[in-house]
Amino acid sequence: MYERICGEISDRKQAEATLRRHNHDMQQYIEQVDKVTASATAVHEGTFNSATLDDVAQRNDQLGQLARMFQLMAAHVQQRERQLKQQLMELTIEIDQVKLQKQVAQITESDYFREIQAELKDLQPDKFWRS
């Protein structure tokens, strides 16, 4: 009877150790899932750093595959965002140039400007400065 009880206690200790190990593994898994979730928020906020998922990406399971694909997707998103910002800047410059050209055209095509040009043609600088 004593041996049976000792055997049962030993089995229970093994089961508890296995449970603690599984619990620890599960906690690590959840922490890594949290990293992926936090990374999604960081991409949205523009603060994502790909290296934060490196340890998760090294896993050989579906979570590791998700992390690797997330890193790749985030890199594409960041690159696309840089391209769009560059295009926006170029378009803004173009728009500003067109606005400036329109403003110059409005001034140079006005009657007032033409009158001033005509007066300047008639003005003789030598006579003006001698008076």
C-alpha positions in Angstrom: 0.0 0.0 0.0 2.8 2.4 0.9 4.5 1.7 -2.5 1.3 2.4 -4.3 0.8 5.7 -2.5 4.5 6.7 -3.2 3.9 5.8 -6.9 0.7 7.9 -7.0 2.6 10.8 -5.4 5.4 10.5 -7.9 2.9 10.3 -10.8 1.1 13.4 -9.4 4.4 15.3 -9.1 5.2 14.4 -12.7 1.8 15.5 -13.9 2.2 18.8 -12.0 5.6 19.4 -13.5 4.2 18.7 -17.0 1.3 21.0 -16.3 3.7 23.8 -15.1 5.8 23.4 -18.2 2.7 23.5 -20.5 1.4 26.5 -18.6 4.8 28.3 -19.0 4.8 27.4 -22.7 1.3 28.7 -23.1 2.2 32.0 -21.3 5.1 32.5 -23.6 2.9 31.8 -26.6 0.3 34.3 -25.4 3.1 36.9 -24.8 4.3 36.4 -28.4 0.7 36.7 -29.7 0.5 40.0 -27.8 3.7 41.1 -29.6 2.1 40.5 -32.9 -1.0 42.4 -31.8 1.0 45.3 -30.5 2.9 45.4 -33.8 -0.4 45.8 -35.6 -1.1 48.9 -33.5 2.5 50.2 -34.1 2.0 49.9 -37.9 -1.2 51.9 -37.6 0.6 54.5 -35.5 3.7 54.6 -37.7 6.0 53.4 -35.0 6.5 49.8 -36.0 10.0 48.3 -35.7 10.4 45.0 -37.5 13.0 43.8 -35.0 10.3 43.6 -32.3 9.0 40.4 -34.0 12.3 38.7 -34.7 12.0 36.2 -31.8 8.5 35.3 -32.8 9.4 35.0 -36.4 12.0 32.4 -35.5 9.3 30.0 -34.4 8.6 27.0 -36.7 4.9 27.0 -36.2 2.0 29.1 -37.6 2.6 31.9 -35.2 6.2 32.2 -36.5 4.8 32.2 -40.1 2.4 34.9 -39.2 5.1 37.0 -37.6 7.3 36.6 -40.7 4.5 37.5 -43.1 3.6 40.5 -40.8 7.1 41.8 -41.0 7.1 41.5 -44.8 3.7 43.2 -45.0 4.7 46.0 -42.7 7.8 46.6 -44.7 5.7 46.9 -47.9 3.3 49.3 -46.1 6.1 51.5 -44.9 7.7 51.6 -48.4 4.4 52.4 -50.0 3.8 55.1 -47.4 7.2 56.7 -48.2 6.4 56.6 -51.9 3.0 58.2 -51.3 4.6 61.0 -49.2 7.1 61.6 -52.0 4.4 61.7 -54.6 2.4 64.1 -52.4 5.3 66.4 -52.0 6.0 66.4 -55.8 2.3 67.1 -56.5 2.3 69.9 -54.0 5.2 71.5 -55.7 3.5 71.1 -59.1 0.3 72.6 -57.8 2.2 75.5 -56.3 4.0 76.1 -59.6 0.7 76.1 -61.5 -0.8 78.5 -59.0 2.2 80.8 -59.4 2.0 80.7 -63.2 -1.7 81.6 -63.0 -1.1 84.5 -60.7 1.7 85.8 -63.0 -0.6 85.4 -66.0 -3.4 87.3 -64.2 -1.1 90.2 -63.5 0.6 90.3 -66.9 -2.6 90.0 -68.7 -4.4 92.8 -66.8 -5.1 96.2 -68.3 -3.3 97.9 -65.5 -0.1 96.0 -66.3 -0.4 96.8 -70.0 -0.8 100.5 -69.2 2.3 100.5 -67.0 4.2 98.8 -69.8 3.1 101.3 -72.3 4.1 104.2 -69.9 7.5 102.6 -69.4 8.0 102.5 -73.2 7.2 106.2 -73.5 9.4 107.1 -70.5 12.9 108.3 -71.5 15.2 107.6 -68.5 17.7 110.3 -69.5 15.1 113.1 -69.5 13.7 111.8 -66.2 17.0 111.9 -64.3 18.0 115.3 -65.7 15.0 117.1 -64.5 
